[in-house]
């Protein structure tokens, strides 16, 4: 089985003075989102960025991967709260996404902390977004009790 997803963006003007928008999502789930270089590399001021969208993708992908692992372990989660903080910084090679820090809190009845951490580590490496970032971006996981 294969699936594809499409989003469309437009840009007007130069990098530093111009601006753009993510104009469409195939699913229709999200409307137009403004983007600009200053809002990307400084304060967001109500605009999104590719890095914020990557953080949303990583958090949701990891949550799904962990949910699957917990179900296979016969310990389904009542709730998983996941955030991803993506770091975008200037390095020698230019601007790069250098890190995605996952933070997890879970309510999983009947599962001890050690097994929860083991399954979470497996999901960290097993989610497709982590796999896409592997070797290019440092991925960390912090579990909050």
GIZI-V856621 format. One record per residue. N is the residue number from 1. OMEGA is omega as a letter, one per 20 degrees, with the letter a starting at -180 (999 if undefined). BURIAL is # if it has 16 or more other C-alpha atoms within 10 Angstrom, else .. D_FIRST is the distance of its C-alpha to the first C-alpha in Angstrom with 1 decimal. Layout:
BEGIN
n:omega:burial:d_first
N:OMEGA:BURIAL:D_FIRST
N:OMEGA:BURIAL:D_FIRST
END
This chain:
BEGIN
n:omega:burial:d_first
1:r:.:0.0
2:r:.:3.8
3:r:.:6.9
4:r:.:10.5
5:a:.:13.8
6:r:.:17.2
7:a:.:20.7
8:r:.:24.0
9:r:.:27.2
10:r:.:30.7
11:r:.:33.6
12:r:.:37.3
13:a:.:40.0
14:a:.:40.4
15:a:.:38.5
16:a:.:41.4
17:a:.:42.8
18:r:.:39.8
19:a:#:37.2
20:r:#:33.9
21:r:#:31.3
22:a:#:27.7
23:r:.:27.9
24:r:#:24.7
25:a:.:21.4
26:a:.:18.8
27:a:.:18.7
28:a:.:22.5
29:a:.:22.8
30:r:.:25.1
31:a:.:28.0
32:a:.:29.7
33:a:.:30.4
34:r:#:33.3
35:r:#:33.3
36:a:#:36.1
37:r:#:37.1
38:r:#:39.9
39:r:#:37.7
40:a:#:35.1
41:r:.:37.6
42:r:.:40.2
43:a:.:40.3
44:r:.:37.4
45:r:.:39.9
46:r:.:37.4
47:r:.:34.9
48:r:#:31.5
49:r:#:30.3
50:a:.:27.1
51:r:#:28.1
52:r:#:28.3
53:r:.:24.8
54:r:#:23.6
55:r:#:25.5
56:r:#:23.9
57:a:#:20.4
58:a:#:21.4
59:a:#:23.2
60:r:#:20.6
61:r:#:17.8
62:r:#:20.4
63:r:#:21.4
64:r:.:17.9
65:r:#:17.6
66:r:#:21.1
67:r:#:20.7
68:r:#:18.0
69:r:#:20.3
70:r:#:23.2
71:r:.:21.7
72:r:.:20.9
73:a:.:24.6
74:r:.:25.7
75:a:#:27.2
76:r:#:25.3
77:r:#:26.6
78:r:.:28.9
79:r:.:28.3
80:r:.:27.1
81:a:.:28.6
82:r:#:27.2
83:r:#:28.5
84:r:#:27.7
85:a:#:30.5
86:r:#:29.6
87:r:#:32.6
88:a:#:33.1
89:r:.:36.2
90:r:.:38.2
91:a:.:38.3
92:a:.:39.9
93:a:.:37.0
94:a:.:37.0
95:a:.:35.0
96:r:.:32.0
97:a:#:29.9
98:a:#:31.3
99:r:#:30.3
100:a:#:28.1
101:r:#:30.0
102:r:#:28.2
103:a:#:30.5
104:r:#:29.6
105:a:.:31.5
106:r:#:30.3
107:a:.:31.7
108:a:#:30.5
109:r:.:33.0
110:a:.:33.9
111:r:.:32.4
112:a:.:34.9
113:a:.:34.7
114:r:.:34.2
115:r:.:31.1
116:r:#:29.8
117:r:.:30.4
118:a:.:28.7
119:r:#:25.5
120:r:#:25.7
121:r:#:26.1
122:r:.:23.0
123:r:#:21.0
124:r:#:22.7
125:a:#:21.3
126:a:#:17.9
127:a:#:16.8
128:r:#:14.7
129:r:#:17.6
130:a:#:20.0
131:r:.:18.2
132:a:.:18.4
133:a:#:22.1
134:r:.:23.0
135:a:.:25.9
136:a:.:26.8
137:r:#:27.5
138:r:.:29.4
139:r:#:27.5
140:r:.:29.8
141:r:#:29.6
142:a:.:32.6
143:r:.:32.7
144:r:.:35.3
145:999:.:36.8
END
